[in-house]
Amino acid sequence: MLSKTELCIKLSEDYADRATKGGANYDDAYEHYLTRCLNRDEEELQSQYKVQGLKVDTSDGFIISADLL
């Protein structure tokens, strides 16, 4: 099970990846979402992580969205 911090990082990476497709700056999007996640309940974050279908790619440590599989 991932810690709250790890969940926030992974969800923020996913958010920033998606935001850049719309032309947003990756770092700005990442920081914005990370701040939001850190203020949320851990149970809620775990639910979102599961619903979004994110998983850790152990070969390089990056997350993979279910949309890309």
MARZATI-164260 format. One record per residue: x, y, z of N, C-alpha, C, CB in turn; residue in one letter. Coordinates in nm, 4 decimals, decimal comma. Glycine has a CB too. Layout:
<rs>
R       n.c1       n.c2       n.c3      ca.c1      ca.c2      ca.c3       c.c1       c.c2       c.c3      cb.c1      cb.c2      cb.c3   type
R          X          Y          Z          X          Y          Z          X          Y          Z          X          Y          Z      A
...
</rs>
This chain:
<rs>
R       n.c1       n.c2       n.c3      ca.c1      ca.c2      ca.c3       c.c1       c.c2       c.c3      cb.c1      cb.c2      cb.c3   type
R     0,0837    -0,1172     0,0000     0,0000     0,0000     0,0000     0,0891     0,1247     0,0000    -0,0958    -0,0009     0,1217      M
R     0,0486     0,2228    -0,0754     0,1251     0,3466    -0,0874     0,0922     0,4419     0,0268     0,0973     0,4141    -0,2221      L
R     0,1907     0,5185     0,0683     0,1672     0,6213     0,1696     0,0908     0,7374     0,1058     0,3018     0,6708     0,2318      S
R     0,0402     0,8268     0,1891    -0,0317     0,9435     0,1387     0,0583     1,0263     0,0475    -0,0835     1,0296     0,2552      K
R     0,1825     1,0447     0,0873     0,2762     1,1229     0,0059     0,2985     1,0570    -0,1300     0,4104     1,1394     0,0792      T
R     0,3170     0,9249    -0,1303     0,3374     0,8525    -0,2567     0,2141     0,8624    -0,3457     0,3709     0,7046    -0,2295      E
R     0,0956     0,8516    -0,2867    -0,0281     0,8660    -0,3636    -0,0358     1,0043    -0,4265    -0,1508     0,8414    -0,2743      L
R    -0,0046     1,1056    -0,3463    -0,0091     1,2435    -0,3966     0,0881     1,2638    -0,5127     0,0231     1,3423    -0,2838      C
R     0,2068     1,2090    -0,4995     0,3061     1,2216    -0,6059     0,2582     1,1542    -0,7339     0,4396     1,1614    -0,5616      I
R     0,2092     1,0335    -0,7226     0,1658     0,9594    -0,8416     0,0449     1,0245    -0,9077     0,1328     0,8151    -0,8049      K
R    -0,0516     1,0677    -0,8274    -0,1683     1,1352    -0,8838    -0,1295     1,2681    -0,9469    -0,2745     1,1573    -0,7760      L
R    -0,0353     1,3381    -0,8872     0,0106     1,4657    -0,9419     0,0868     1,4473    -1,0723     0,0984     1,5374    -0,8409      S
R     0,1662     1,3421    -1,0803     0,2368     1,3114    -1,2057     0,1370     1,2815    -1,3167     0,3328     1,1916    -1,1868      E
R     0,0356     1,2023    -1,2844    -0,0664     1,1688    -1,3834    -0,1407     1,2942    -1,4282    -0,1652     1,0657    -1,3263      D
R    -0,1779     1,3790    -1,3330    -0,2484     1,5030    -1,3640    -0,1630     1,5923    -1,4547    -0,2853     1,5779    -1,2343      Y
R    -0,0367     1,6080    -1,4193     0,0523     1,6935    -1,4978     0,0719     1,6386    -1,6393     0,1879     1,7075    -1,4276      A
R     0,0839     1,5064    -1,6509     0,0951     1,4451    -1,7834    -0,0263     1,4776    -1,8687     0,1114     1,2934    -1,7713      D
R    -0,1429     1,4667    -1,8092    -0,2670     1,4954    -1,8830    -0,2783     1,6437    -1,9161    -0,3896     1,4506    -1,8018      R
R    -0,2404     1,7279    -1,8209    -0,2505     1,8730    -1,8409    -0,1598     1,9216    -1,9533    -0,2159     1,9464    -1,7119      A
R    -0,0426     1,8598    -1,9679     0,0494     1,9040    -2,0738    -0,0068     1,8747    -2,2123     0,1859     1,8360    -2,0579      T
R    -0,0928     1,7751    -2,2210    -0,1564     1,7464    -2,3504    -0,2463     1,8611    -2,3934    -0,2377     1,6163    -2,3431      K
R    -0,2932     1,9381    -2,2957    -0,3762     2,0553    -2,3248    -0,2964     2,1843    -2,3311    -0,4841     2,0687    -2,2211      G
R    -0,1645     2,1723    -2,3222    -0,0783     2,2885    -2,3363    -0,0301     2,3499    -2,2062    -0,1487     2,3908    -2,4129      G
R    -0,0649     2,2904    -2,0932    -0,0221     2,3456    -1,9643     0,1255     2,3147    -1,9379    -0,1093     2,2894    -1,8501      A
R     0,1849     2,3926    -1,8501     0,3219     2,3696    -1,8068     0,3223     2,2533    -1,7081     0,3833     2,4980    -1,7428      N
R     0,4083     2,1531    -1,7305     0,4119     2,0330    -1,6466     0,4393     2,0680    -1,5008     0,5183     1,9357    -1,6976      Y
R     0,5432     2,1445    -1,4747     0,5821     2,1748    -1,3366     0,4729     2,2513    -1,2618     0,7116     2,2555    -1,3351      D
R     0,4106     2,3470    -1,3280     0,3030     2,4236    -1,2648     0,1838     2,3339    -1,2324     0,2588     2,5391    -1,3558      D
R     0,1462     2,2494    -1,3277     0,0333     2,1584    -1,3070     0,0627     2,0595    -1,1945     0,0010     2,0826    -1,4366      A
R     0,1853     2,0077    -1,1940     0,2264     1,9124    -1,0911     0,2189     1,9758    -0,9528     0,3685     1,8616    -1,1186      Y
R     0,2784     2,0925    -0,9358     0,2791     2,1607    -0,8057     0,1378     2,1962    -0,7599     0,3646     2,2876    -0,8129      E
R     0,0551     2,2420    -0,8527    -0,0834     2,2776    -0,8208    -0,1586     2,1556    -0,7677    -0,1551     2,3350    -0,9454      H
R    -0,1478     2,0444    -0,8373    -0,2234     1,9251    -0,7974    -0,1648     1,8623    -0,6723    -0,2255     1,8226    -0,9107      Y
R    -0,0340     1,8670    -0,6573     0,0289     1,8126    -0,5376    -0,0218     1,8858    -0,4134     0,1825     1,8228    -0,5475      L
R    -0,0304     2,0163    -0,4204    -0,0814     2,0947    -0,3087    -0,2246     2,0546    -0,2755    -0,0742     2,2442    -0,3406      T
R    -0,3061     2,0377    -0,3779    -0,4453     1,9955    -0,3558    -0,4514     1,8579    -0,2916    -0,5230     1,9947    -0,4881      R
R    -0,3713     1,7644    -0,3416    -0,3733     1,6270    -0,2899    -0,3311     1,6206    -0,1440    -0,2824     1,5380    -0,3733      C
R    -0,2299     1,6962    -0,1084    -0,1788     1,6925     0,0287    -0,2825     1,7397     0,1300    -0,0538     1,7778     0,0400      L
R    -0,3820     1,8143     0,0839    -0,4884     1,8620     0,1716    -0,6095     1,7686     0,1742    -0,5319     1,9997     0,1284      N
R    -0,6037     1,6593     0,1005    -0,7162     1,5654     0,0934    -0,6959     1,4471     0,1869    -0,7349     1,5156    -0,0499      R
R    -0,8034     1,3781     0,2152    -0,8027     1,2600     0,3000    -0,7348     1,1430     0,2275    -0,9467     1,2224     0,3410      D
R    -0,6535     1,0667     0,2988    -0,5792     0,9561     0,2383    -0,6725     0,8504     0,1784    -0,4879     0,8915     0,3421      E
R    -0,7826     0,8231     0,2435    -0,8779     0,7244     0,1925    -0,9352     0,7677     0,0569    -0,9918     0,7032     0,2939      E
R    -0,9647     0,8952     0,0465    -1,0155     0,9511    -0,0787    -0,9104     0,9400    -0,1896    -1,0570     1,0985    -0,0589      E
R    -0,7852     0,9668    -0,1555    -0,6763     0,9561    -0,2529    -0,6592     0,8126    -0,3008    -0,5452     1,0071    -0,1923      L
R    -0,6673     0,7171    -0,2090    -0,6538     0,5765    -0,2470    -0,7662     0,5350    -0,3399    -0,6522     0,4869    -0,1230      Q
R    -0,8860     0,5829    -0,3130    -0,9997     0,5531    -0,3993    -0,9774     0,6100    -0,5397    -1,1295     0,6098    -0,3387      S
R    -0,9319     0,7340    -0,5469    -0,9056     0,7959    -0,6772    -0,7964     0,7205    -0,7520    -0,8654     0,9435    -0,6599      Q
R    -0,6908     0,6839    -0,6822    -0,5800     0,6099    -0,7424    -0,6307     0,4802    -0,8042    -0,4710     0,5802    -0,6375      Y
R    -0,7172     0,4105    -0,7308    -0,7727     0,2838    -0,7789    -0,8656     0,3055    -0,8986    -0,8484     0,2127    -0,6659      K
R    -0,9524     0,4046    -0,8892    -1,0484     0,4332    -0,9957    -0,9769     0,4729    -1,1250    -1,1446     0,5447    -0,9522      V
R    -0,8694     0,5499    -1,1127    -0,7957     0,5932    -1,2311    -0,7132     0,4811    -1,2925    -0,7056     0,7089    -1,1962      Q
R    -0,6997     0,3712    -1,2212    -0,6277     0,2571    -1,2758    -0,4793     0,2791    -1,2901    -0,6836     0,2215    -1,4069      G
R    -0,4209     0,3565    -1,2000    -0,2775     0,3819    -1,2069    -0,2022     0,2662    -1,1447    -0,2413     0,5138    -1,1366      L
R    -0,0844     0,2402    -1,1977     0,0020     0,1391    -1,1389     0,1460     0,1844    -1,1542    -0,0202     0,0002    -1,2048      K
R     0,2324     0,1266    -1,0748     0,3736     0,1622    -1,0820     0,4431     0,0695    -1,1796     0,4404     0,1552    -0,9425      V
R     0,5144     0,1269    -1,2745     0,5989     0,0511    -1,3664     0,7329     0,0343    -1,2962     0,6144     0,1234    -1,5075      D
R     0,7593    -0,0843    -1,2465     0,8797    -0,1062    -1,1669     1,0079    -0,1021    -1,2490     0,8702    -0,2379    -1,0965      T
R     0,9987    -0,1033    -1,3794     1,1200    -0,0988    -1,4600     1,1872     0,0385    -1,4548     1,0879    -0,1351    -1,6040      S
R     1,1054     0,1457    -1,4422     1,1651     0,2787    -1,4373     1,1053     0,3681    -1,3297     1,1506     0,3451    -1,5703      D
R     1,0065     0,3184    -1,2548     0,9478     0,3947    -1,1464     0,8391     0,4908    -1,1885     1,0526     0,4692    -1,0773      G
R     0,8092     0,5002    -1,3177     0,7044     0,5916    -1,3629     0,5688     0,5254    -1,3518     0,7297     0,6369    -1,5073      F
R     0,4660     0,6078    -1,3414     0,3310     0,5535    -1,3394     0,2802     0,5384    -1,4817     0,2367     0,6435    -1,2570      I
R     0,1851     0,4508    -1,4968     0,1220     0,4300    -1,6266    -0,0278     0,4438    -1,6060     0,1592     0,2900    -1,6883      I
R    -0,0909     0,5267    -1,6838    -0,2354     0,5428    -1,6770    -0,3007     0,4246    -1,7469    -0,2803     0,6774    -1,7410      S
R    -0,4153     0,3835    -1,6967    -0,4891     0,2750    -1,7588    -0,5262     0,3100    -1,9023    -0,6145     0,2429    -1,6779      A
R    -0,5416     0,4399    -1,9299    -0,5741     0,4842    -2,0660    -0,4649     0,4486    -2,1661    -0,5975     0,6342    -2,0678      D
R    -0,3432     0,4333    -2,1187    -0,2307     0,4064    -2,2072    -0,2052     0,2580    -2,2266    -0,1072     0,4718    -2,1536      L
R    -0,2689     0,1742    -2,1455    -0,2460     0,0300    -2,1542    -0,3220    -0,0335    -2,2668    -0,2834    -0,0365    -2,0260      L
</rs>
